[in-house]
Amino acid sequence: MTSLVGGSPPLHRPMKVTIGYTQSCNLDCRVCYADCTRDPSPRELPAATWVRLLDEFFEAGVISIMIEGGEPLHRPDILDVIAHAAPRAMTRLRTNATLIDDAMAARLKRIGLGDVMVDLLGATPATHDALTGVPGSFARSIDGIRAARRAGLPATVLVIMNRGNYRELQQVLDLAKVEGVEAVGVLRPYPLGRMRRNWDELSLSLPEMMEAIAALRPPEGVRLMQSWHPNDANCCWQMAAVNAYGRSIGCMYLRDYVDYGDVTVTPFLETWEHPLYRRLRAGNVEKSCSGCASTQHTHGGCRSTAYAFHGRWDAPDPFDSGLNDGVDLRVLPALPNAI
């Protein structure tokens, strides 16, 4: 039996909850983790249910709410949910920003949204639009960022690194500077949804990813966020997530692999105590990166990619250069059985 190392800070309740508000979107991104449809499913929870669930989250001590999708603004009732969440928790919206104009930005500011986190898939219309599948989407996203900034909303740009855009990452940083964006998050690709189906075409090797990260030079005033060594955290110890259908999944990057229960019929904190959820929160892993543990205070890296490539929850995260052990990230194994 493999001996385990590590251990994460013990928490009895989560600090952060991510809401996957809808699995619908107005774009057709080739890297979409939710494998979105154009129209929202009738199975998606209505705003009134989310408002009730938010009260449950806050009662449990949650202090941060991230709302994503799909594209949350594809459902107009999201504004009721943001308005309910924002006075009681730091509330962020992950969006493609194509539906943000001056009127929408002003309303988001008025109801207290804390941050707009905008997915850009490239620094040029050609690259971005090729990855979103919708001509003109780059220009509309940039217009949305500008509207948010005019309204006084903080904006963060997120870019999922892949073979289609990794040569433009520096230009994304430079573009952020021009547009008054203070932070850029360069994100790893996850083998989920549509991205999983396109993995052979869009994935990169770990050396290619690390070389691209090392070459980045953030302009003055732009903060670079990235999730590779030595910033490779196991976030399970503090995170919770609920998908558009009310299923507790721990983290949006675990959406294809776990299901801890229906929070519309089971109290949210009961799903937090699911045996697998407790196991992942414990942070006990087969192999840990000391460099990441010293900066992130957790061990073993992401459990989603560890499971996707090894089929074991305690396995090393192959996206970490200290734990990779020769795994070719361009070759994705067959999908392990989810719980």
Secondary structure as UniProt FT lines:
FT   STRAND          5..6
FT   STRAND          16..20
FT   TURN            30..31
FT   TURN            42..43
FT   HELIX           47..59
FT   TURN            60..61
FT   STRAND          64..68
FT   HELIX           72..74
FT   TURN            76..77
FT   HELIX           78..85
FT   TURN            86..88
FT   STRAND          90..95
FT   TURN            98..99
FT   HELIX           102..110
FT   TURN            111..112
FT   STRAND          115..119
FT   HELIX           125..132
FT   TURN            135..136
FT   HELIX           137..150
FT   TURN            151..152
FT   STRAND          155..160
FT   TURN            163..165
FT   HELIX           166..168
FT   HELIX           169..178
FT   TURN            179..180
FT   STRAND          183..187
FT   HELIX           193..197
FT   HELIX           199..202
FT   HELIX           206..214
FT   TURN            220..221
FT   STRAND          223..226
FT   TURN            229..230
FT   HELIX           235..237
FT   STRAND          239..242
FT   TURN            244..245
FT   STRAND          247..248
FT   HELIX           252..254
FT   TURN            255..257
FT   TURN            263..265
FT   HELIX           268..272
FT   HELIX           275..282
FT   STRAND          284..285
FT   HELIX           290..296
FT   HELIX           303..310
FT   TURN            313..314
FT   TURN            318..319
FT   TURN            321..323
FT   TURN            325..326
FT   TURN            329..330
//
